[in-house]
Each structure stands twice: as C-alpha cells, then as structure tokens.
Amino acid sequence: MPTCLTIAQKSNHDILINHQLYCKKYGYHHIHVDDSELNNEEIKVTWKYQMLYKHLRALPENDLLVMVNADAAFYLPVALEALMEGRDFLLVDNSAEFAIEIREVQTNFIVVRNNALTRQALFAFILFLH
C-alpha cells in the first residue's frame, strides 16, 4: 500500500487536511512528521531526505512513498500506482509554460518506489549532502 509522508509544521492545518484527504481517497497510509523544531535550512534539507530514507526502508519491497511538504497540495489527485507505472522514482521540475527561466527540481513532491536501486541512490544522495 502506498504511503504519503508529509513533512510540515502542525500549524499548516489546511495542508495536512489536504494530504489526509488525498490518502483517504485512495486508501493510502498517511504519516505526518513535524519539522517545526528545525530552524536551520541546511539541517532541514538533509533531515528531510533522511526522513524519506527512513520511511522508505520501513515499507515492503516495491511499495510507493510520496514525500510532500507544506508547499505541496493535491489539486487534481492522481493515484500513485498510475503515476508510477514503469517508474522507480519521480522528481518534477518546473515547467517552461510558467515562464521560469531557471529549471529547478521541485523538492516539495517526490515519489519513490522501495527497491534496492532507489534506496542505494537515495543513500548516496544523503551522503553527498553531508
């Protein structure tokens, strides 16, 4: 069963409800991790990926995990199984149609499949951040 990991402050009540409703719609497990105690941005970034890795490892092999933060809302929800068919991970970049000159990965929405390749790549990325 896919899992949604929300990393956000408890005060982001509307976003938490949005994420919970998405999970309820598709029957997914929802986990909320409060990041309000983290006030250093560099530590917060590394910690976020450590949380992703920790929760990914706890899932059964080949289960899906979507990590979202307070900047992500499910507006037109799509089932993760359909979105991830044939994929092990999904990172989204900003779109040219919004006239953004610099392409950036949108780290507020990341989907990963729990398998050896994904765990290895995520672990290497965490080591890189240190």
N, C-alpha and C positions, 0 to 999 in steps of 0.2 A: 504494500500500500504506500503510495507517495506521502511524503511529509512536507509540510511548509514550516520553515524556520523563520520567524520574524525577529529581527534584531532591532529593537526600538525602545525608547523610553515609555514607561507606563502612561505617561501624560498624553501620549499620542493615541488617545482613546478611539477616535474615528478610524484611524488606520488599522488599529488592532481589530476592530469590528469588521472592517472590510476584508482583512485577511482571514478572519474566522468564518465569515460568510462564504468566502471562496472555498475554504476547506469543507464546510458543511455541504455545499452544493455538490461536490464531487466525492465526498466520503473520505477525505484526507485527514491525517493526523496533523494537528497544529501545535507548535511549540513556540512559546514567547520567551526570549532572553532579553532582560532589561539591561541596557547599556548606559543608564543614567549616571553611574558612578565613574565612568571613563571620561575624563575631560582633556586628555591629551590625544590629538588627532592621529599621530603616528602609532601610538599604542592601540588606539581604537581600530585602525585599519588591520593591523596584524592580528589583534584579538578576534575580529570578525571572521577572518579566514581560519583561525584556529577553531572557532565555534563551528564553522562549516565542516571542517575536517572531523572534529569530534562527533558531531551528529551524523555525518555520513558513515563513519565507521560503525556506528551503533545499528545501522539499518541492515536488513537482509541483503544479500548479494543481488544486484541488479534493480533494487528499489530506487526510486527517484526522490531527490531532495531539492526543493526550491528554497533559496535563501532570499529574503526580501527585507528591506528596511523601511523606515518611516517615509521615504521618498517614493515608494512604490505602492500603487493601488491597482487592484484588479478591476478594470473598467469594462472591458468586453472579455469575460473569462473564457479560457480555453482549457480543456482537460490536459494535464501534463502528459498523459500517455500518448495523446495525438500529437502534441507539440514535440515530443521527444522521440517519436518513431524513427529508428535508424540513427539516433544520436546518443552520444555518451555525455555530452555537456553542451550547454548553450550560454553564450555570452552575447549580449546585444550591444551594438554600437549605435551612436546617434545617427539620425538619417539626414541626408542632404536636403530632403524636402522641407526641413525646418530651417534651412539656410545657416547651418552651423558650419563655420569654416574649418574647425579642427575636429577630426573624428576622435571620439573617446569611447572607451568601453563603459557601458552603464552598469556600474557595480551594485546598483540597488536591486537588481533582478538577475540571479544566477541559478541555473538548473544543472544538476549533476546526477549521473547515474552511479550507483555504488558498484564499482568494479575495480580490479587491480590497477588498470591503466589510469583511471581517474584519480584514485587515491594516491598513486605514485606522483602524478603531475601536480596535484594539489599540495602534497607534502613538499615537493621540490620548490614550489612557489612560496610556501611559508618559509622555507629555509632561505630563499632569496631575499625575502622581506627583512630577515634578521641580519 
